[in-house]
Amino acid sequence: MPDIRTHRPKVKLVGTDGNAFALLAKCSQVLRKAGYSHEECERFRKEATEGDYNHLLRTCSRWCDVS
């Protein structure tokens, strides 16, 4: 699996609904707007949903610059 891009788009999750689906959607949207390909966004989604809520948060932080 190739490494994640060195540029991580900024996403503000503070104040966002803490629902896992809302967080996943917000990060996915930011990745798409930053020019990530469909395949990269699918890889993010797959990785983010293969564990528990804490895994989702770690994955969002790995792919995006979370604040």
C-alpha positions in Angstrom: 0.0 0.0 0.0 1.5 3.4 -1.0 2.1 6.0 1.7 -0.4 8.7 2.3 0.5 12.0 0.6 2.8 14.3 2.5 0.2 17.1 2.3 -2.6 16.6 4.7 -5.6 18.8 4.2 -6.9 20.7 7.2 -10.2 19.6 8.7 -11.9 21.1 11.7 -13.7 18.4 13.7 -14.1 20.4 16.9 -17.8 21.4 17.0 -18.8 18.7 14.5 -21.3 16.1 15.5 -19.3 13.3 17.1 -21.2 10.6 15.2 -18.7 8.4 13.4 -20.6 8.7 10.1 -20.5 12.5 10.4 -16.7 12.5 11.0 -16.1 10.1 8.2 -18.2 12.2 5.8 -16.4 15.4 6.8 -12.9 14.0 6.3 -13.9 12.3 3.0 -15.3 15.7 1.7 -12.1 17.5 2.7 -9.9 14.8 1.0 -12.0 15.1 -2.2 -11.8 18.9 -2.2 -8.0 18.6 -1.8 -7.8 16.6 -5.0 -7.4 13.1 -3.6 -8.4 10.5 -6.2 -11.5 8.3 -5.9 -9.2 5.3 -5.1 -7.4 7.3 -2.3 -10.7 8.3 -0.8 -11.9 4.7 -0.9 -8.7 3.6 0.8 -9.3 6.2 3.5 -12.9 5.1 4.0 -11.9 1.4 4.1 -9.1 2.0 6.6 -11.2 4.3 8.8 -14.1 1.8 9.1 -12.1 -1.3 9.8 -11.9 -0.7 13.6 -13.6 1.0 16.5 -14.4 4.7 17.0 -10.9 5.4 18.3 -9.4 3.8 15.2 -11.6 6.1 13.1 -10.2 9.2 15.0 -6.6 8.0 14.6 -7.2 7.4 10.9 -8.7 10.8 10.4 -5.7 12.3 12.1 -3.3 10.3 9.9 -4.9 11.4 6.7 -5.9 15.0 7.6 -4.5 17.8 9.7 -7.3 17.7 12.4 -8.1 20.6 14.6 
